[in-house]
Amino acid sequence: MNKASLSSEYCEFVEEELRKTSIEQVPQDIKEIIKHFNLFSNHSLNKSKTGYEM
């Protein structure tokens, strides 16, 4: 059992609070960062499958 939950207080308006923290529009630079991360991740995965051959 999570003992912290015994004294925790929860927000009544969860959906409203989540909307306040969400990002509605993703800036272009974030898209480029994600694209680069995915390329790096795929490259690393390929290296692990091939025994780090170039």
BAFI-3210 file (N, C-alpha, C; in Angstrom, 3 decimals, decimal comma, padded with zeros to 6 digits):
// residues 54
n [1|2|3|4|5|6|7|8|9|10|11|12|13|14|15|16|17|18|19|20|21|22|23|24|25|26|27|28|29|30|31|32|33|34|35|36|37|38|39|40|41|42|43|44|45|46|47|48|49|50|51|52|53|54]
n.u [000,843|000,475|001,630|001,762|-000,507|-002,488|-002,539|-002,664|-003,779|-006,096|-006,629|-009,680|-010,459|-009,215|-008,976|-009,046|-006,715|-004,775|-005,067|-004,020|-001,323|-000,590|000,893|-000,168|000,590|003,339|006,528|008,614|011,370|011,364|010,260|012,337|014,311|013,167|013,079|015,838|016,575|015,158|016,474|019,054|018,462|017,553|019,893|021,614|020,278|020,537|023,307|023,658|022,475|024,130|026,579|028,145|029,332|030,603]
n.v [-001,188|002,231|004,429|007,186|007,948|007,988|010,454|012,205|014,866|015,411|016,906|018,459|019,186|017,752|017,512|020,201|021,230|019,681|020,625|023,175|022,676|021,445|021,287|022,953|023,710|022,603|023,862|024,458|023,932|022,016|019,870|019,315|018,518|016,183|014,689|014,409|012,984|010,587|009,639|009,258|007,345|005,193|004,702|003,896|001,599|000,020|-000,292|-001,822|-004,181|-005,064|-005,474|-003,221|-002,418|-000,361]
n.w [000,000|-000,719|001,449|001,429|000,118|002,015|003,267|001,187|-000,943|-003,507|-006,686|-007,580|-010,130|-012,429|-015,265|-016,102|-014,880|-016,178|-018,788|-018,475|-018,256|-020,576|-023,870|-026,535|-029,141|-030,923|-031,091|-033,988|-033,618|-031,600|-032,924|-034,679|-032,887|-031,847|-034,197|-034,722|-032,403|-032,824|-035,128|-034,090|-032,125|-033,708|-035,139|-033,080|-032,265|-034,566|-034,579|-032,276|-033,030|-035,055|-033,965|-033,492|-035,900|-038,509]
ca.u [000,000|001,189|001,295|001,605|-001,875|-003,368|-002,644|-002,594|-004,960|-006,175|-007,297|-011,037|-010,639|-008,019|-008,926|-008,706|-005,306|-003,978|-005,106|-003,131|000,077|-000,330|001,424|-001,109|001,320|004,736|007,396|009,359|012,646|011,105|010,076|013,672|014,992|012,577|013,542|017,239|016,598|014,719|017,559|020,103|017,976|017,572|021,295|022,124|019,651|021,177|024,661|023,585|022,106|025,205|027,826|028,874|030,078|030,331]
ca.v [000,000|003,498|005,148|008,612|008,189|008,174|011,867|012,994|015,597|015,334|018,007|018,161|019,484|017,184|017,849|021,621|021,378|019,093|021,555|024,295|022,279|020,805|022,109|022,844|023,804|022,231|024,707|023,747|023,439|020,792|018,820|018,977|017,789|014,842|014,020|014,061|011,931|009,346|009,182|008,770|006,117|004,140|004,410|003,125|000,284|-000,709|-000,655|-002,907|-005,407|-005,492|-005,600|-001,948|-002,271|000,877]
ca.w [000,000|-000,764|002,684|001,127|-000,348|003,168|003,606|-000,039|-001,390|-004,950|-007,348|-008,001|-011,548|-013,059|-016,697|-016,212|-014,520|-017,248|-019,927|-018,168|-018,389|-021,868|-024,952|-027,648|-030,396|-030,759|-031,908|-035,017|-033,114|-030,850|-033,925|-035,180|-031,817|-031,830|-035,415|-034,490|-031,391|-033,455|-035,991|-033,196|-031,495|-034,727|-035,433|-031,941|-032,321|-035,659|-034,143|-031,293|-033,747|-035,961|-033,223|-033,574|-037,147|-039,236]
c.u [000,883|000,766|001,100|000,173|-002,854|-003,565|-002,595|-003,911|-004,936|-006,996|-008,701|-011,200|-009,408|-007,900|-008,515|-007,223|-004,392|-003,946|-004,162|-001,667|000,414|000,207|000,508|-000,394|002,790|005,579|008,235|010,676|012,487|010,939|011,425|014,460|014,470|013,031|014,987|017,358|016,206|015,797|018,688|019,708|018,004|018,998|021,902|021,553|020,296|022,583|024,625|023,231|023,251|026,547|028,724|029,756|029,688|030,039]
c.v [001,244|004,337|006,644|008,925|008,408|009,644|012,777|013,699|015,630|016,495|017,587|018,268|019,038|017,607|019,303|021,852|020,796|019,994|022,734|023,952|021,676|021,814|021,912|022,846|023,505|023,122|023,870|023,193|022,164|019,624|018,373|018,174|016,350|014,044|013,549|012,920|010,593|008,789|008,578|007,438|004,955|003,729|003,547|001,720|-000,569|-001,150|-001,818|-004,226|-005,955|-005,626|-004,392|-001,841|-000,952|000,569]
c.w [000,000|000,446|002,443|000,699|000,813|003,514|002,379|-000,317|-002,906|-005,509|-007,795|-009,515|-012,334|-014,512|-016,910|-015,910|-015,596|-018,478|-019,705|-018,419|-019,751|-022,886|-026,153|-028,990|-030,131|-031,657|-032,883|-034,485|-032,290|-031,822|-034,480|-034,149|-031,763|-033,044|-035,245|-033,479|-032,000|-034,380|-035,156|-032,574|-032,486|-035,065|-034,321|-031,943|-033,404|-035,276|-033,163|-031,950|-034,596|-035,248|-033,371|-034,807|-037,813|-040,682]
res [m|n|k|a|s|l|s|s|e|y|c|e|f|v|e|e|e|l|r|k|t|s|i|e|q|v|p|q|d|i|k|e|i|i|k|h|f|n|l|f|s|n|h|s|l|n|k|s|k|t|g|y|e|m]
***
